[in-house]
């Protein structure tokens, strides 16, 4: 589903305004609109721009889960936890640890 905000963000990308925050925002909007696959794509791009963006790791893990890719989500959360801990982002690390534990219980790993 495309919303006016998604269209606006896409038009800004087309103008060359491509950065981690833009991709994160677009990924977030796709996820809100129910398009987890497009959200995954945009959040992966956000992380290419800034691999230390802990909020992007957290949302990427969520998008992967909503796409039915639990092992990839677990990997994203684990990588995000390492980033958040290194940066001192304790709240994000704690939240991702909770999400990762839920997946580990579901998949047994």
C-alpha positions in Angstrom: 0.0 0.0 0.0 1.3 3.4 -0.9 0.5 6.4 1.3 1.0 10.1 0.7 4.0 10.1 3.0 5.6 7.1 1.2 5.1 8.9 -2.1 6.7 12.1 -0.6 9.7 10.1 0.7 10.1 8.3 -2.6 10.1 11.6 -4.4 12.8 12.9 -2.1 14.9 9.8 -2.8 14.4 10.4 -6.5 15.8 13.9 -6.0 19.0 12.4 -4.6 18.3 12.9 -0.9 19.4 9.4 0.0 20.7 8.8 3.5 20.1 6.5 6.5 17.4 8.6 8.0 15.5 8.8 4.7 15.6 5.0 4.2 14.7 4.4 7.9 11.7 6.7 7.6 10.6 5.0 4.3 11.0 1.6 5.8 9.1 2.6 8.9 6.2 3.9 6.8 6.1 0.7 4.6 6.0 -1.4 7.8 3.1 0.8 9.2 1.2 0.3 5.9 1.6 -3.5 6.0 4.3 -3.9 3.4 7.0 -5.7 5.4 8.9 -6.8 2.3 9.4 -3.2 1.1 10.2 -2.2 4.7 13.0 -4.8 4.8 14.5 -3.5 1.6 14.5 0.1 2.8 15.8 -0.7 6.3 18.6 -2.8 4.8 19.6 0.2 2.7 19.5 2.4 5.8 22.0 0.1 7.4 24.2 0.2 4.4 24.4 4.0 4.9 24.9 3.7 8.6 25.7 0.2 10.1 25.7 1.8 13.6 22.1 2.9 13.5 20.6 0.8 16.3 17.0 2.0 15.8 17.3 0.7 12.2 18.5 -2.7 13.4 15.5 -2.9 15.7 13.0 -2.0 13.1 14.7 -4.2 10.5 14.4 -7.2 12.9 10.7 -6.4 13.3 10.2 -6.1 9.5 12.0 -9.4 8.9 9.8 -11.1 11.5 6.7 -9.7 9.8 8.0 -11.1 6.5 8.2 -14.6 8.1 12.0 -14.6 8.2 12.6 -15.4 11.8 16.2 -16.6 11.5 17.2 -13.4 9.6 15.3 -11.4 12.2 17.3 -13.1 15.0 20.5 -12.3 13.2 19.5 -8.6 12.8 18.6 -8.4 16.4 21.9 -9.9 17.5 23.8 -7.5 15.3 21.7 -4.6 16.5 22.4 -5.6 20.1 26.1 -5.5 19.5 25.8 -2.1 17.9 23.6 -0.7 20.6 25.8 -2.0 23.4 28.9 -0.6 21.7 27.2 2.8 21.4 25.8 2.8 25.0 22.2 2.7 23.7 21.0 0.5 26.6 17.3 0.8 25.9 17.5 -0.3 22.3 19.8 -3.2 23.3 17.4 -4.3 26.0 14.4 -4.2 23.7 16.3 -6.2 21.0 17.4 -8.8 23.6 13.7 -9.3 24.5 12.8 -9.8 20.8 15.7 -12.1 20.2 14.8 -14.3 23.2 11.3 -14.6 21.9 12.5 -15.8 18.5 15.0 -18.2 20.1 12.2 -19.8 22.1 10.1 -20.1 19.0 12.8 -21.6 16.8 14.8 -23.3 19.5 18.1 -21.6 18.7 
